[in-house]
């Protein structure tokens, strides 16, 4: 998914089958959420997350997963829950899920 302001791309997010070297054998994943810094805190990230959740639902999934090192509170505000903490590639990382 790509978020745009007029015709300018301002953010992106992915729905993927697996994460690179995941510590958990689950699928699918929300991955790669990025919003251009000058467009942050305006709702584009939340719109992208909701769009990926909708894509997962449309494909018949009832649960979506993600890893985050710094944004657990952000995702929690969007309805996600931390289900595990792990060391992923040297970083303290939260595994989060969203029931769809």
N, C-alpha and C positions, 0 to 999 in steps of 0.2 A: 504494500500500500504506500502511496505517496500523497502527502498533504501539500496543497498548493495555496498560495496567496496570490490571487489573480492567476498568472501563468507561471509564477516562480515557485519551484519546489522549496518547501520549508521544513519537511520532515519525512521520515520513512519508518516502516515497521514491517516485520515479516511473520508469516505463519510457516513453520518448518516441521518436518517429521522428527528431526533429532538435532540436538545441540552438538557442537564440536566437542568430542571427548566428554560426554556427560558423566557425572557421578551417579546418576539415577537412570534406570531403564524405563522411561515413561515417554509418552508421545500424545499429542503434538505439543509444540513449543511456540510461544510468542518470543521473538528474538529481534535484536537490532533496532529497538526503539531509539530514534534520534530526531531531535528537533533543533534547527539552527538556533544558536544562542539568542539572537535578537528577537526571535519569535516565541521563546519559552514563556511559560506562565500566562498563556493566553488561551489555553484549551486545546491546542493542536495535538499534543501528546495523548490526551484523554480521548480525543476523536479517533486517533489512530489505533489506540488500544481497543476501543469499542468496535471498530471496523474489523480488526483481527478476530475478536471474540465472535462477531457475527459470522465471519468466514468459517470459523471452526464449527459453529452451530450448524451452518448450512451444509457442511460436509459430514454431519452426523456425530460429531464429538460431543461428549457431555462434560469434559474437563480439559483445561488448558494449563500448561506449566510454563514457568520462566525461572531464570537465574538472575539475581541482581546482587551487586556488591554494595551499592550505595542508595538504592531507591526503594527499599522495602516499605517505608512509610508512604511514599507516593502511591505505590500499587495498592497498599492497604486501603487508602482513601477511595480507590476505584473498585473495592470489593474483593481483592485478592487476599489470601492467607498464607503465612509462613508455615510450612509443614516440616522443614528440616533446615539445618545449617550445616555447611560443609566447607572444606578447604578445596577450592576449585582453581587449579593452576596457580596456587600460592596466595589466593585471596580468600578472605572470610566471605562466604557467599550464602545467601538465602535461597532455598528452593521454595517457590511460591506456586499456589494453585488457585484456579478460579473455576468454580462449578458453573457450568453453563446451563 
